[in-house]
Amino acid sequence: MLANDTDNAPATLTQRERTPWSEIRRRYPDAWVVLVDFERPNYGTDGDLSFTHAVVLAHHRTRKEASPDVKAALQRGEEAGSFFTGRLIPLAYELLVP
């Protein structure tokens, strides 16, 4: 590949790479990710929030840190949200509660 050949360059966040949720979870373990440009399997039919692919705008350690990025995307008119890639319920709690 030539130094100036950008057609074969790996995608970056600035290129708005739509990524599968499984890959997002692998790339950003236990993080809050700010997502836009959702690809939904049944878009608009039942109001379901599920998605198969999305674009990652940012990732943060806490949801509070992700909030300004979500607000900025919403102000630009994009559908946006923050999602946690790890476990929300600790495993120990699941073992204690039947």
Long-range contacts (C-beta under 8 A, 24 or more apart in sequence): 13-55, 13-56, 13-57, 16-55, 17-55, 17-56, 18-53, 18-54, 18-55, 19-53, 19-54, 19-55, 19-56, 20-52, 20-53, 21-51, 21-52, 21-53, 21-54, 24-54, 24-56, 24-85, 25-85, 27-56, 28-56, 28-59, 28-85, 29-85, 29-86, 30-84, 30-85, 30-86, 31-59, 31-60, 31-61, 31-84, 31-85, 31-86, 32-59, 32-60, 32-61, 32-62, 32-63, 32-65, 32-66, 32-82, 32-83, 32-84, 32-85, 33-58, 33-59, 33-60, 33-66, 33-82, 33-83, 33-84, 33-85, 34-58, 34-59, 34-60, 34-66, 34-69, 34-70, 34-73, 34-80, 34-81, 34-82, 35-80, 35-81, 35-82, 35-83, 36-73, 36-78, 36-79, 36-80, 37-78, 37-79, 38-79, 49-81
